[in-house]
Amino acid sequence: MRRVIKFCAVAAVLAAAAFFYLTAPNRLPPDPIYDLPGDVQAGARIFSIAGCASCHMAKGATGEAKLLLGGGQEFVSPFGTFVAPNISSDVDTGIGGWSAYDLANALLRGISPEGSHYYPVLPYASYARMRPADVVDLRAYLATLPAVSQVNAPHDLPLPFRLRRGLGLWKLLFLNDDAIMPEAPAAGRYLVEGLGHCAECHTPRNLMGGLDRNRWLAGAPNPAGTGRIPNITPGARDVGNWSVAEMVFYFETGFTPDFDTAGGEMVEVIANLSTLPAADREAIAAYLKSIPALTDAPSP
């Protein structure tokens, strides 16, 4: 019996040690690029493609108020309710004291400056494909935006999801910078798979919250519980029949070929895409037309 108890105790210690080793935050290696000043104008483009304001502005904000990034919007999911944090230039309650290296660790590795895991509601599983230079430019642009003094509200999550350490295991399974569609045009792939994080809404997830790459961009249940995010592959009933030119027009104006209009969260996405150079919208459309055609999921 003593041997059994001793064996169990040793096994428990080894299991705990393995857990803490495997779930330890894995920061980016230092790189001199993060010490560069960054291009503010280029950062504004990255800001729009990445949709930063959509989540971090006050809900329903318009005009210049969309650049007040104090956070506070709530996002309902099967894992609980997440609250967007303050990413304004305020030093005390926002990210005004962050370096470009801090921002890179947040966006590419999902790690805070203090070394804790962020939840993947921050779409770092997509942002992991960002180029370091784009992070530096984005940091330069964010520094030009107004400071908002607003303390972050806590997420409303049940156990065990309150325990961030376990996210290290989630990252081992789902966090990498591999190309999903390596044969697709490179410019559009970078915008769709990385910066634009389109799959975060348009791809279904498995039970652990990872994206189902076998159903890439084929539509997914709305995490808020109502409706469905549409299929945007060439096999979709509607979007699949659009030409590149029609997609580009939609990204710029929000009008479909049938002169219907974008709705829901896509309204804000269109607002961002419409500010981009035409070449970016064309690259996104070319990517979407090049990927495998998947049929719409059957109605529940």
Helices and strands as residue ranges (DSSP letters): H 2-22, G 32-35, H 40-50, H 52-56, G 63-67, E 74-77, E 80-83, H 100-104, I 105-109, H 124-127, H 132-142, G 164-166, H 167-174, H 186-189, I 190-195, H 199-202, G 213-215, E 220-221, E 228-229, G 239-241, H 244-253, H 266-273, H 278-290
